[in-house]
């Protein structure tokens, strides 16, 4: 089973700043089958990035993903108050399709 | 529009079973898989398993093997998650999500709260 470790656990930034979220896998993620989801309080998760770097339909270009192998990054440029959420990475290349524990993004 | 609509909240006693439904609309049901994810209160996301709506093939995570059954009804474009021998730590929101082949979970249901309590 691939274990995903996200860092930091909590990130507190000001509007307009850039957020960098990390996801490290315990073994290589096949074919970059790595996704990022955003979950706001009381809502279902929403797909942001798939294939490590492809934006899902309707997602702002402020969100970008990068990485391969075992190290992946989600970058949110020009933070807005609406970006307050928990962000999860997930690998879907091998079963079980594990999730990271999440990064809680706070806006100062 | 493309959407998944889940059944309503459930309260069950320990040892009972629960069956959550997930009705798809706005796309060809049999062209995608359906996956199930749960989230305990204040906790992260936990993947439970996947079913092909095309041929009924399933994959279950080992933790739930033998206790969960995923099925689909193509005549009504509905997927079902049946969880047996419920325990208090099964209390969670259960989500269904659409799984395109070789892609991530792109459409999610609204979630179903299952509470297990004596």
gemmi code that builds the backbone of each chain (N, CA, C; Angstrom):
import gemmi

chains = {
    "A": [
        ("UNK", (0.836, -1.181, 0.000), (0.000, 0.000, 0.000), (0.886, 1.252, 0.000)),
        ("UNK", (0.540, 2.211, -0.863), (1.295, 3.466, -0.932), (0.770, 4.417, 0.139)),
        ("UNK", (1.660, 4.893, 0.989), (1.306, 5.859, 2.025), (1.705, 7.256, 1.537)),
        ("UNK", (0.759, 8.185, 1.613), (1.006, 9.565, 1.208), (1.102, 10.443, 2.447)),
        ("UNK", (2.171, 11.237, 2.516), (2.392, 12.132, 3.647), (2.380, 13.565, 3.154)),
        ("UNK", (1.444, 14.353, 3.679), (1.322, 15.743, 3.258), (1.973, 16.672, 4.278)),
        ("UNK", (2.538, 17.763, 3.768), (3.098, 18.779, 4.651), (2.905, 20.158, 4.028)),
        ("UNK", (2.758, 21.203, 4.857), (2.609, 21.095, 6.315), (1.203, 20.632, 6.688)),
        ("UNK", (0.968, 20.380, 7.968), (-0.364, 20.024, 8.405), (-1.313, 21.198, 8.315)),
        ("UNK", (-0.823, 22.373, 8.676), (-1.598, 23.601, 8.598), (-0.725, 24.687, 7.974)),
        ("UNK", (-1.337, 25.479, 7.112), (-0.642, 26.558, 6.434), (-1.472, 27.830, 6.593)),
        ("UNK", (-0.862, 28.872, 7.141), (-1.570, 30.133, 7.367), (-0.887, 31.241, 6.578)),
        ("UNK", (-1.607, 31.803, 5.615), (-1.045, 32.811, 4.721), (-2.024, 33.958, 4.537)),
        ("UNK", (-1.536, 35.033, 3.980), (-2.365, 36.214, 3.741), (-2.903, 36.213, 2.314)),
        ("UNK", (-4.030, 36.894, 2.089), (-4.546, 37.009, 0.719), (-3.477, 37.577, -0.202)),
        ("UNK", (-3.405, 37.025, -1.411), (-2.440, 37.479, -2.398), (-1.130, 36.710, -2.375)),
        ("UNK", (-0.859, 35.986, -1.275), (0.381, 35.201, -1.197), (0.243, 33.905, -1.977)),
        ("UNK", (1.375, 33.219, -2.119), (1.413, 31.930, -2.820), (1.492, 30.818, -1.786)),
        ("UNK", (0.687, 29.763, -2.003), (0.710, 28.601, -1.108), (1.357, 27.426, -1.823)),
        ("UNK", (2.239, 26.734, -1.114), (2.903, 25.558, -1.667), (2.649, 24.376, -0.740)),
        ("UNK", (1.929, 23.369, -1.243), (1.564, 22.193, -0.464), (2.311, 21.000, -1.021)),
        ("UNK", (2.819, 20.168, -0.125), (3.647, 19.040, -0.528), (2.956, 17.713, -0.248)),
        ("UNK", (3.222, 16.737, -1.090), (2.703, 15.376, -0.924), (3.834, 14.421, -1.298)),
        ("UNK", (4.238, 13.591, -0.343), (5.331, 12.647, -0.588), (4.790, 11.221, -0.460)),
        ("UNK", (5.112, 10.378, -1.455), (4.633, 8.990, -1.466), (5.711, 8.040, -0.965)),
        ("UNK", (5.282, 6.954, -0.327), (6.212, 5.969, 0.226), (6.882, 5.132, -0.863)),
        ("UNK", (6.289, 5.116, -2.055), (6.879, 4.486, -3.233), (6.365, 5.214, -4.467)),
        ("UNK", (7.015, 4.979, -5.580), (6.695, 5.722, -6.795), (5.230, 5.554, -7.203)),
        ("UNK", (4.600, 6.657, -7.577), (3.216, 6.647, -8.031), (3.211, 6.388, -9.535)),
        ("UNK", (2.594, 5.298, -9.953), (2.663, 4.886, -11.353), (1.972, 5.892, -12.265)),
        ("UNK", (2.641, 6.182, -13.386), (2.099, 7.043, -14.439), (1.600, 8.380, -13.921)),
        ("UNK", (2.211, 8.835, -12.807), (1.800, 10.120, -12.224), (0.303, 10.173, -11.962)),
        ("UNK", (-0.251, 9.049, -11.510), (-1.680, 9.021, -11.168), (-1.864, 9.639, -9.778)),
        ("UNK", (-1.633, 10.949, -9.733), (-1.712, 11.684, -8.480), (-2.716, 12.817, -8.654)),
        ("UNK", (-3.648, 12.929, -7.714), (-4.694, 13.950, -7.780), (-4.667, 14.815, -6.525)),
        ("UNK", (-5.230, 15.993, -6.666), (-5.426, 16.908, -5.533), (-6.908, 17.280, -5.459)),
        ("UNK", (-7.429, 17.295, -4.237), (-8.818, 17.655, -3.993), (-8.881, 18.787, -2.974)),
        ("UNK", (-9.924, 19.601, -3.115), (-10.205, 20.662, -2.161), (-11.500, 20.303, -1.433)),
        ("UNK", (-11.498, 20.403, -0.118), (-12.728, 20.156, 0.631), (-12.995, 21.324, 1.584)),
        ("UNK", (-14.101, 21.999, 1.349), (-14.534, 23.075, 2.239), (-15.449, 22.497, 3.308)),
        ("UNK", (-15.568, 23.170, 4.460), (-16.381, 22.626, 5.560), (-17.800, 22.305, 5.134)),
        ("UNK", (-18.245, 21.090, 5.470), (-19.606, 20.676, 5.173), (-19.873, 20.316, 3.728)),
        ("UNK", (-18.824, 20.284, 2.910), (-19.001, 19.974, 1.495), (-18.246, 18.709, 1.110)),
        ("UNK", (-18.635, 18.141, -0.021), (-17.895, 17.022, -0.586), (-16.582, 17.521, -1.185)),
        ("UNK", (-15.601, 16.660, -1.284), (-14.356, 17.057, -1.956), (-14.619, 17.446, -3.408)),
        ("UNK", (-13.723, 18.277, -3.939), (-13.804, 18.699, -5.335), (-12.457, 18.447, -5.989)),
        ("UNK", (-12.473, 17.812, -7.164), (-11.234, 17.521, -7.875), (-10.634, 18.807, -8.424)),
        ("UNK", (-9.349, 19.027, -8.117), (-8.630, 20.183, -8.638), (-7.668, 19.782, -9.752)),
        ("UNK", (-6.839, 18.774, -9.460), (-5.735, 18.374, -10.325), (-5.742, 16.857, -10.460)),
        ("UNK", (-5.513, 16.351, -11.680), (-5.329, 14.925, -11.894), (-4.096, 14.729, -12.764)),
        ("UNK", (-3.580, 13.498, -12.773), (-2.374, 13.248, -13.560), (-1.212, 14.124, -13.133)),
        ("UNK", (-1.200, 14.499, -11.861), (-0.164, 15.317, -11.225), (-0.185, 16.788, -11.627)),
        ("UNK", (-0.593, 17.099, -12.876), (-0.458, 18.489, -13.329), (-1.602, 18.993, -14.206)),
        ("UNK", (-2.610, 18.173, -14.467), (-3.721, 18.604, -15.324), (-4.854, 19.171, -14.474)),
        ("UNK", (-5.289, 20.370, -14.813), (-6.402, 20.968, -14.065), (-7.726, 20.336, -14.488)),
        ("UNK", (-8.582, 20.083, -13.499), (-9.909, 19.560, -13.794), (-10.776, 20.660, -14.418)),
        ("UNK", (-11.879, 20.247, -14.995), (-12.784, 21.173, -15.668), (-13.260, 22.276, -14.722)),
        ("UNK", (-13.125, 23.534, -15.172), (-13.639, 24.650, -14.402), (-12.755, 25.141, -13.271)),
        ("UNK", (-11.565, 24.564, -13.130), (-10.670, 24.964, -12.046), (-9.818, 26.154, -12.482)),
        ("UNK", (-9.735, 27.148, -11.597), (-8.965, 28.363, -11.865), (-7.505, 28.048, -12.157)),
        ("UNK", (-6.904, 28.858, -13.043), (-5.479, 28.658, -13.354), (-4.576, 29.135, -12.220)),
        ("UNK", (-5.155, 29.603, -11.114), (-4.354, 29.888, -9.924), (-3.857, 28.592, -9.260)),
        ("UNK", (-4.514, 27.480, -9.599), (-4.136, 26.175, -9.054), (-3.263, 25.443, -10.071)),
        ("UNK", (-2.099, 24.961, -9.614), (-1.235, 24.196, -10.502), (-0.589, 23.056, -9.728)),
        ("UNK", (-0.358, 21.957, -10.427), (0.269, 20.794, -9.817), (1.540, 20.422, -10.557)),
        ("UNK", (2.476, 19.852, -9.816), (3.730, 19.422, -10.427), (4.282, 18.229, -9.662)),
        ("UNK", (5.305, 17.615, -10.237), (5.974, 16.507, -9.576), (5.832, 15.205, -10.312)),
        ("UNK", (6.610, 14.215, -9.863), (6.567, 12.872, -10.417), (7.259, 11.934, -9.445)),
        ("UNK", (7.072, 10.639, -9.670), (7.730, 9.664, -8.806), (7.148, 9.650, -7.407)),
        ("UNK", (7.853, 10.221, -6.456), (7.383, 10.216, -5.063), (7.133, 11.604, -4.493)),
        ("UNK", (7.436, 12.649, -5.227), (7.298, 14.013, -4.699), (6.418, 14.870, -5.597)),
        ("UNK", (5.361, 15.408, -4.990), (4.375, 16.179, -5.730), (4.052, 17.459, -4.972)),
        ("UNK", (3.650, 18.481, -5.743), (3.365, 19.796, -5.154), (2.103, 20.379, -5.758)),
        ("UNK", (1.289, 20.980, -4.902), (0.146, 21.794, -5.338), (0.500, 23.240, -5.001)),
        ("UNK", (0.403, 24.114, -5.986), (0.685, 25.539, -5.788), (-0.586, 26.332, -6.039)),
        ("UNK", (-0.888, 27.216, -5.109), (-2.022, 28.123, -5.277), (-1.451, 29.539, -5.291)),
        ("UNK", (-1.537, 30.171, -6.434), (-0.995, 31.524, -6.538), (-2.065, 32.525, -6.129)),
        ("UNK", (-1.662, 33.665, -5.658), (-2.579, 34.774, -5.355), (-3.788, 34.290, -4.534)),
        ("UNK", (-3.501, 33.889, -3.298), (-4.537, 33.351, -2.429), (-5.729, 34.287, -2.281)),
        ("UNK", (-6.911, 33.673, -2.269), (-8.150, 34.414, -2.047), (-8.860, 33.835, -0.822)),
        ("UNK", (-9.696, 34.622, -0.149), (-10.392, 34.110, 1.043), (-11.182, 32.830, 0.774)),
        ("UNK", (-11.688, 32.666, -0.447), (-12.482, 31.473, -0.784), (-11.637, 30.204, -0.854)),
        ("UNK", (-10.310, 30.331, -0.797), (-9.436, 29.163, -0.868), (-9.300, 28.456, 0.481)),
        ("UNK", (-9.934, 29.000, 1.519), (-9.910, 28.343, 2.835), (-10.535, 26.959, 2.700)),
        ("UNK", (-9.755, 25.920, 3.033), (-10.221, 24.539, 2.839), (-9.145, 23.580, 3.328)),
        ("UNK", (-9.486, 22.305, 3.324), (-8.490, 21.250, 3.510), (-8.187, 20.670, 2.129)),
        ("UNK", (-6.916, 20.469, 1.853), (-6.468, 19.957, 0.560), (-5.871, 18.560, 0.753)),
        ("UNK", (-6.355, 17.622, -0.057), (-5.891, 16.231, 0.016), (-5.226, 15.833, -1.289)),
        ("UNK", (-4.123, 15.116, -1.179), (-3.583, 14.439, -2.350), (-4.048, 12.987, -2.320)),
        ("UNK", (-4.053, 12.354, -3.463), (-4.499, 10.965, -3.586), (-3.769, 10.308, -4.741)),
        ("UNK", (-3.395, 9.059, -4.567), (-2.842, 8.296, -5.687), (-3.891, 7.281, -6.130)),
        ("UNK", (-4.074, 7.174, -7.423), (-5.069, 6.233, -7.962), (-4.422, 5.299, -8.978)),
        ("UNK", (-3.110, 5.101, -8.848), (-2.400, 4.211, -9.759), (-2.378, 2.771, -9.302)),
        ("UNK", (-2.530, 2.557, -7.996), (-2.542, 1.196, -7.479), (-3.505, 1.113, -6.314)),
        ("UNK", (-4.065, -0.080, -6.107), (-5.029, -0.282, -5.041), (-4.299, -0.619, -3.749)),
        ("UNK", (-4.750, -0.041, -2.607), (-5.867, 0.890, -2.434), (-5.525, 2.312, -2.869)),
        ("UNK", (-6.527, 3.027, -3.332), (-6.331, 4.386, -3.822), (-6.244, 5.348, -2.643)),
        ("UNK", (-5.090, 5.377, -2.024), (-4.904, 6.058, -0.746), (-4.888, 7.579, -0.870)),
        ("UNK", (-5.315, 8.216, 0.244), (-5.289, 9.666, 0.388), (-4.219, 10.062, 1.397)),
        ("UNK", (-3.693, 11.265, 1.238), (-2.885, 11.865, 2.290), (-3.784, 12.318, 3.425)),
        ("UNK", (-3.177, 12.759, 4.508), (-3.952, 13.122, 5.693), (-4.525, 14.539, 5.610)),
        ("UNK", (-4.112, 15.297, 4.597), (-4.669, 16.625, 4.377), (-3.800, 17.762, 4.891)),
        ("UNK", (-3.899, 18.910, 4.208), (-3.291, 20.167, 4.659), (-4.405, 21.178, 4.844)),
        ("UNK", (-4.479, 21.748, 6.030), (-5.495, 22.742, 6.354), (-4.956, 24.124, 5.989)),
        ("UNK", (-5.596, 24.780, 5.014), (-5.150, 26.097, 4.566), (-6.002, 27.174, 5.230)),
        ("UNK", (-5.334, 28.034, 5.971), (-6.005, 29.153, 6.638), (-5.569, 30.457, 5.982)),
        ("UNK", (-6.482, 31.391, 5.926), (-6.165, 32.708, 5.393), (-6.138, 33.689, 6.567)),
        ("UNK", (-5.017, 34.402, 6.703), (-4.881, 35.345, 7.813), (-5.830, 36.529, 7.647)),
    ],
    "B": [
        ("UNK", (-27.386, 18.390, -15.819), (-25.950, 18.388, -15.582), (-25.549, 17.056, -14.957)),
        ("UNK", (-24.262, 16.790, -15.022), (-23.742, 15.554, -14.451), (-23.810, 15.649, -12.926)),
        ("UNK", (-24.456, 14.664, -12.302), (-24.523, 14.673, -10.852), (-24.753, 13.292, -10.288)),
        ("UNK", (-24.367, 13.153, -9.022), (-24.630, 11.954, -8.236), (-25.424, 12.388, -7.020)),
        ("UNK", (-26.578, 11.757, -6.809), (-27.436, 12.109, -5.676), (-27.563, 10.895, -4.767)),
        ("UNK", (-27.160, 11.080, -3.515), (-27.146, 9.972, -2.558), (-28.396, 9.969, -1.680)),
        ("UNK", (-28.643, 8.816, -1.078), (-29.779, 8.664, -0.168), (-29.516, 9.407, 1.143)),
        ("UNK", (-30.548, 9.499, 1.956), (-30.490, 10.315, 3.149), (-29.782, 9.663, 4.331)),
        ("UNK", (-29.642, 10.465, 5.386), (-28.923, 10.043, 6.573), (-29.561, 8.806, 7.215)),
        ("UNK", (-28.724, 8.004, 7.862), (-29.163, 6.755, 8.498), (-28.647, 6.706, 9.934)),
        ("UNK", (-29.444, 6.121, 10.812), (-29.011, 5.825, 12.174), (-29.212, 4.331, 12.387)),
        ("UNK", (-28.149, 3.651, 12.759), (-28.195, 2.196, 12.906), (-27.615, 1.784, 14.254)),
        ("UNK", (-28.025, 0.608, 14.693), (-27.477, 0.035, 15.920), (-26.282, -0.846, 15.585)),
        ("UNK", (-25.362, -0.991, 16.524), (-24.215, -1.882, 16.288), (-24.671, -3.265, 15.884)),
        ("UNK", (-23.980, -3.827, 14.893), (-24.312, -5.146, 14.381), (-25.259, -5.133, 13.203)),
        ("UNK", (-25.920, -4.002, 12.974), (-26.862, -3.905, 11.853), (-26.118, -3.679, 10.542)),
        ("UNK", (-26.908, -3.555, 9.462), (-26.368, -3.258, 8.134), (-26.968, -1.959, 7.630)),
        ("UNK", (-26.267, -1.340, 6.685), (-26.781, -0.132, 6.046), (-26.524, -0.239, 4.550)),
        ("UNK", (-27.461, 0.280, 3.763), (-27.298, 0.293, 2.310), (-27.515, 1.724, 1.830)),
        ("UNK", (-26.478, 2.306, 1.246), (-26.514, 3.677, 0.754), (-26.604, 3.637, -0.760)),
        ("UNK", (-27.496, 4.461, -1.323), (-27.639, 4.505, -2.773), (-27.029, 5.785, -3.339)),
        ("UNK", (-26.715, 5.732, -4.631), (-26.047, 6.822, -5.334), (-26.587, 6.830, -6.767)),
        ("UNK", (-27.496, 7.761, -7.055), (-28.146, 7.796, -8.359), (-27.438, 8.777, -9.285)),
        ("UNK", (-27.028, 8.269, -10.448), (-26.298, 9.080, -11.412), (-27.241, 9.650, -12.462)),
        ("UNK", (-26.915, 10.837, -12.954), (-27.672, 11.438, -14.047), (-26.765, 12.361, -14.852)),
        ("UNK", (-27.142, 12.576, -16.103), (-26.400, 13.506, -16.947), (-25.246, 12.906, -17.718)),
        ("UNK", (-25.033, 11.593, -17.598), (-23.964, 10.949, -18.362), (-24.329, 9.477, -18.551)),
        ("UNK", (-23.574, 8.795, -19.402), (-23.802, 7.368, -19.653), (-23.222, 6.572, -18.497)),
        ("UNK", (-24.099, 6.026, -17.664), (-23.716, 5.387, -16.405), (-22.685, 4.289, -16.607)),
        ("UNK", (-22.883, 3.477, -17.646), (-22.030, 2.296, -17.828), (-20.655, 2.619, -18.414)),
        ("UNK", (-20.399, 3.882, -18.705), (-19.096, 4.271, -19.253), (-18.067, 4.639, -18.170)),
        ("UNK", (-18.481, 4.584, -16.928), (-17.605, 4.994, -15.823), (-17.726, 4.002, -14.666)),
        ("UNK", (-16.726, 4.057, -13.780), (-16.833, 3.333, -12.526), (-17.376, 4.246, -11.445)),
        ("UNK", (-17.756, 3.629, -10.330), (-18.183, 4.364, -9.148), (-17.299, 3.913, -7.989)),
        ("UNK", (-16.798, 4.874, -7.251), (-15.949, 4.563, -6.110), (-16.613, 5.101, -4.845)),
        ("UNK", (-16.254, 4.520, -3.703), (-16.833, 4.923, -2.421), (-15.722, 5.326, -1.460)),
        ("UNK", (-15.950, 6.438, -0.798), (-14.984, 7.028, 0.133), (-15.745, 7.399, 1.398)),
        ("UNK", (-15.129, 7.200, 2.560), (-15.814, 7.640, 3.774), (-14.944, 8.601, 4.571)),
        ("UNK", (-15.599, 9.358, 5.445), (-14.903, 10.361, 6.247), (-15.520, 10.391, 7.633)),
        ("UNK", (-14.788, 9.899, 8.620), (-15.244, 9.939, 10.005), (-15.230, 11.394, 10.485)),
        ("UNK", (-16.026, 11.713, 11.497), (-16.108, 13.101, 11.976), (-14.743, 13.691, 12.304)),
        ("UNK", (-14.416, 14.822, 11.678), (-13.158, 15.501, 11.932), (-11.919, 14.820, 11.377)),
        ("UNK", (-12.131, 13.769, 10.583), (-11.000, 12.999, 10.060), (-10.832, 13.178, 8.555)),
        ("UNK", (-9.842, 12.481, 7.998), (-9.559, 12.571, 6.576), (-10.397, 11.603, 5.752)),
        ("UNK", (-10.023, 11.492, 4.477), (-10.758, 10.662, 3.522), (-10.175, 9.262, 3.481)),
        ("UNK", (-11.068, 8.270, 3.401), (-10.659, 6.861, 3.396), (-11.338, 6.163, 2.230)),
        ("UNK", (-10.545, 5.632, 1.308), (-11.094, 4.932, 0.141), (-11.557, 3.540, 0.530)),
        ("UNK", (-12.750, 3.162, 0.077), (-13.327, 1.874, 0.443), (-13.288, 0.863, -0.693)),
        ("UNK", (-13.562, 1.311, -1.911), (-13.601, 0.367, -3.001), (-14.151, 1.001, -4.263)),
        ("UNK", (-14.221, 0.170, -5.306), (-14.618, 0.643, -6.646), (-15.422, -0.441, -7.342)),
        ("UNK", (-16.373, -0.012, -8.179), (-17.119, -0.950, -8.992), (-17.222, -0.409, -10.407)),
        ("UNK", (-17.070, -1.286, -11.374), (-17.298, -0.924, -12.768), (-18.797, -0.977, -13.039)),
        ("UNK", (-19.348, 0.128, -13.510), (-20.765, 0.121, -13.867), (-20.984, -0.590, -15.196)),
        ("UNK", (-19.911, -0.897, -15.893), (-20.016, -1.586, -17.189), (-20.242, -3.087, -17.009)),
        ("UNK", (-19.387, -3.716, -16.119), (-19.496, -5.171, -16.003), (-19.595, -5.675, -14.558)),
        ("UNK", (-19.623, -4.740, -13.587), (-19.784, -5.147, -12.196), (-18.505, -5.586, -11.501)),
        ("UNK", (-17.359, -5.510, -12.176), (-16.101, -5.843, -11.506), (-15.912, -4.941, -10.285)),
        ("UNK", (-15.348, -5.513, -9.224), (-15.142, -4.744, -7.998), (-13.714, -4.876, -7.486)),
        ("UNK", (-13.288, -3.858, -6.762), (-12.055, -3.875, -5.988), (-12.403, -3.300, -4.623)),
        ("UNK", (-12.037, -4.036, -3.576), (-12.278, -3.565, -2.214), (-10.949, -3.389, -1.494)),
        ("UNK", (-10.874, -2.371, -0.661), (-9.689, -2.260, 0.169), (-9.749, -3.348, 1.242)),
        ("UNK", (-8.604, -3.868, 1.633), (-8.545, -5.033, 2.512), (-9.288, -4.787, 3.830)),
        ("UNK", (-9.253, -3.567, 4.312), (-9.876, -3.256, 5.595), (-11.366, -3.606, 5.606)),
        ("UNK", (-12.033, -3.461, 4.451), (-13.472, -3.672, 4.397), (-13.855, -4.988, 3.722)),
        ("UNK", (-12.853, -5.729, 3.248), (-13.118, -6.991, 2.569), (-13.986, -7.894, 3.446)),
        ("UNK", (-15.084, -8.413, 2.871), (-15.959, -9.309, 3.608), (-17.066, -8.606, 4.358)),
        ("UNK", (-16.984, -7.304, 4.485), (-18.002, -6.565, 5.233), (-18.763, -5.579, 4.338)),
        ("UNK", (-18.216, -5.292, 3.160), (-18.846, -4.336, 2.261), (-19.114, -5.009, 0.916)),
        ("UNK", (-20.241, -4.651, 0.310), (-20.571, -5.125, -1.030), (-21.012, -3.929, -1.865)),
        ("UNK", (-20.377, -3.762, -3.017), (-20.753, -2.717, -3.954), (-21.516, -3.349, -5.119)),
        ("UNK", (-22.611, -2.728, -5.502), (-23.413, -3.218, -6.617), (-23.902, -2.025, -7.436)),
        ("UNK", (-24.404, -2.334, -8.629), (-25.025, -1.308, -9.454), (-26.304, -1.858, -10.065)),
        ("UNK", (-27.209, -0.964, -10.402), (-28.429, -1.286, -11.140), (-28.417, -0.397, -12.379)),
        ("UNK", (-28.042, -0.964, -13.513), (-27.905, -0.140, -14.712), (-29.262, 0.351, -15.222)),
        ("UNK", (-30.351, -0.336, -14.854), (-31.679, 0.095, -15.324), (-32.102, 1.418, -14.685)),
        ("UNK", (-31.531, 1.718, -13.528), (-31.871, 2.962, -12.840), (-30.643, 3.857, -12.648)),
        ("UNK", (-29.497, 3.461, -13.215), (-28.250, 4.234, -13.091), (-27.922, 4.529, -11.627)),
        ("UNK", (-28.043, 3.497, -10.818), (-27.832, 3.665, -9.380), (-26.778, 2.680, -8.880)),
        ("UNK", (-25.895, 3.194, -8.039), (-24.899, 2.357, -7.371), (-25.276, 2.238, -5.897)),
        ("UNK", (-24.876, 1.117, -5.312), (-25.201, 0.855, -3.911), (-23.963, 0.411, -3.149)),
        ("UNK", (-23.899, 0.841, -1.879), (-22.851, 0.398, -0.959), (-23.542, -0.218, 0.254)),
        ("UNK", (-23.282, -1.491, 0.483), (-23.890, -2.241, 1.575), (-22.799, -2.569, 2.592)),
        ("UNK", (-22.916, -2.051, 3.806), (-21.920, -2.282, 4.852), (-22.583, -3.029, 6.002)),
        ("UNK", (-21.997, -4.168, 6.388), (-22.600, -5.059, 7.395), (-21.834, -5.010, 8.714)),
        ("UNK", (-22.420, -5.623, 9.715), (-21.800, -5.731, 11.053), (-21.266, -4.384, 11.519)),
        ("UNK", (-22.127, -3.397, 11.505), (-21.715, -2.032, 11.819), (-21.191, -1.896, 13.241)),
        ("UNK", (-20.172, -1.054, 13.392), (-19.580, -0.737, 14.691), (-19.639, 0.776, 14.879)),
        ("UNK", (-19.380, 1.224, 16.073), (-19.444, 2.669, 16.333), (-18.418, 3.427, 15.491)),
        ("UNK", (-17.285, 2.810, 15.203), (-16.274, 3.509, 14.404), (-16.587, 3.512, 12.912)),
        ("UNK", (-17.734, 2.976, 12.517), (-18.221, 3.126, 11.140), (-19.027, 4.416, 10.983)),
        ("UNK", (-19.242, 5.136, 12.084), (-19.926, 6.421, 12.009), (-19.103, 7.372, 11.143)),
        ("UNK", (-19.710, 7.840, 10.054), (-18.962, 8.627, 9.073), (-19.923, 9.170, 8.018)),
        ("UNK", (-19.405, 10.091, 7.216), (-20.086, 10.483, 5.977), (-19.542, 9.594, 4.872)),
        ("UNK", (-20.426, 8.981, 4.120), (-20.058, 8.090, 3.029), (-20.343, 8.803, 1.710)),
        ("UNK", (-19.314, 8.871, 0.858), (-19.427, 9.534, -0.438), (-19.298, 8.509, -1.561)),
        ("UNK", (-20.095, 8.702, -2.620), (-19.819, 8.026, -3.874), (-19.190, 9.063, -4.809)),
        ("UNK", (-18.416, 8.583, -5.760), (-17.780, 9.476, -6.724), (-17.631, 8.738, -8.044)),
        ("UNK", (-17.670, 9.481, -9.131), (-17.487, 8.903, -10.451), (-15.999, 8.720, -10.727)),
        ("UNK", (-15.657, 7.581, -11.328), (-14.248, 7.268, -11.608), (-14.098, 6.959, -13.096)),
        ("UNK", (-13.625, 7.942, -13.876), (-13.318, 7.636, -15.280), (-12.105, 6.696, -15.340)),
        ("UNK", (-11.975, 5.959, -16.410), (-10.840, 5.046, -16.526), (-9.534, 5.828, -16.550)),
        ("UNK", (-8.603, 5.423, -15.724), (-7.276, 6.027, -15.620), (-7.336, 7.515, -15.261)),
        ("UNK", (-8.414, 7.945, -14.671), (-8.546, 9.331, -14.227), (-8.969, 9.337, -12.757)),
        ("UNK", (-8.920, 10.532, -12.161), (-9.280, 10.659, -10.748), (-10.796, 10.788, -10.584)),
        ("UNK", (-11.230, 10.958, -9.333), (-12.647, 10.982, -8.991), (-13.210, 12.368, -9.319)),
        ("UNK", (-13.924, 12.486, -10.433), (-14.220, 13.817, -10.938), (-15.566, 14.395, -10.519)),
        ("UNK", (-16.529, 13.572, -10.182), (-17.845, 14.028, -9.734), (-18.173, 13.304, -8.430)),
        ("UNK", (-18.604, 14.050, -7.415), (-18.896, 13.470, -6.106), (-20.374, 13.653, -5.749)),
        ("UNK", (-20.890, 12.672, -5.017), (-22.199, 12.838, -4.421), (-22.112, 13.780, -3.228)),
        ("UNK", (-23.268, 14.112, -2.677), (-23.305, 15.090, -1.586), (-22.940, 14.485, -0.234)),
        ("UNK", (-22.856, 13.158, -0.191), (-22.503, 12.493, 1.060), (-23.726, 12.010, 1.819)),
        ("UNK", (-23.579, 10.902, 2.529), (-24.631, 10.333, 3.368), (-24.062, 10.092, 4.754)),
        ("UNK", (-24.647, 10.707, 5.759), (-24.188, 10.516, 7.131), (-24.785, 9.227, 7.684)),
        ("UNK", (-23.914, 8.323, 8.134), (-24.339, 7.093, 8.788), (-23.855, 7.145, 10.234)),
        ("UNK", (-24.789, 7.068, 11.149), (-24.465, 7.096, 12.573), (-24.763, 5.729, 13.173)),
        ("UNK", (-23.767, 5.164, 13.835), (-23.928, 3.869, 14.489), (-23.889, 4.098, 15.995)),
        ("UNK", (-25.024, 3.825, 16.635), (-25.108, 4.095, 18.066), (-26.164, 3.204, 18.703)),
        ("UNK", (-25.865, 2.737, 19.903), (-26.828, 1.917, 20.622), (-27.863, 2.790, 21.331)),
    ],
}
model = gemmi.Model(1)
for chain_id, residues in chains.items():
    chain = gemmi.Chain(chain_id)
    for i, (resn, *xyz) in enumerate(residues, 1):
        res = gemmi.Residue()
        res.name, res.seqid = resn, gemmi.SeqId(i, " ")
        for name, pos in zip(("N", "CA", "C"), xyz):
            atom = gemmi.Atom()
            atom.name, atom.element = name, gemmi.Element(name[0])
            atom.pos, atom.b_iso = gemmi.Position(*pos), 0.0
            res.add_atom(atom)
        chain.add_residue(res)
    model.add_chain(chain)
structure = gemmi.Structure()
structure.add_model(model)
structure.setup_entities()
